[in-house]
Amino acid sequence: MREPEQIRQACARKLRTVRSSEHHEAILGCLLGEHFAERQPFSLSISAADEISGPCADGESFSAWVGPPEILLHNVRMIAHGCALDEDETTYLLERVAAIKRERPDSR
C-alpha cells in the first residue's frame, strides 16, 4: 500500500507529460503541489459563478471559468484516464477536487 505522498508523486510524474490548456495545467499543478504552468496558483477556490481562482506566488491572481464543479471532476477523470493513472492516483486527484468543491459558497 502506497503512502499519499507516493501517490501524489506518481500522479505528478505522469501528469507532467500531458500537454493541455494553460489553465488545466495550472489547476492540475495546484492540486498536486507542483509547478506545471507559467502562472501557477498555490491554492484554489470555486466561486458560486463557477470560476476557479487562486493566488499565485508572483502576487498576481489565477482565474479561469470552468463551469460547474462536476465539469471539473469530469475533466480530471478524462485526463487521468488519458495518462493511465491507476485507481489510487485517480482517487487522490478527485479527492483534491472534492475538497475544493466542498468549500464552494453554495455547497452547504
Buried (B, 14 or more C-beta within 10 A) or exposed (E): EEEEEEBBBBBBEBBBEBEBEEBBBBBBBBBBEBBBBEBBBEEBBBEEEBEBBBBBEEEEEBEBEBEEBEEBBEBBBEBBEEBEBBEBBBBBBBEBBEEBBEEBEEEE
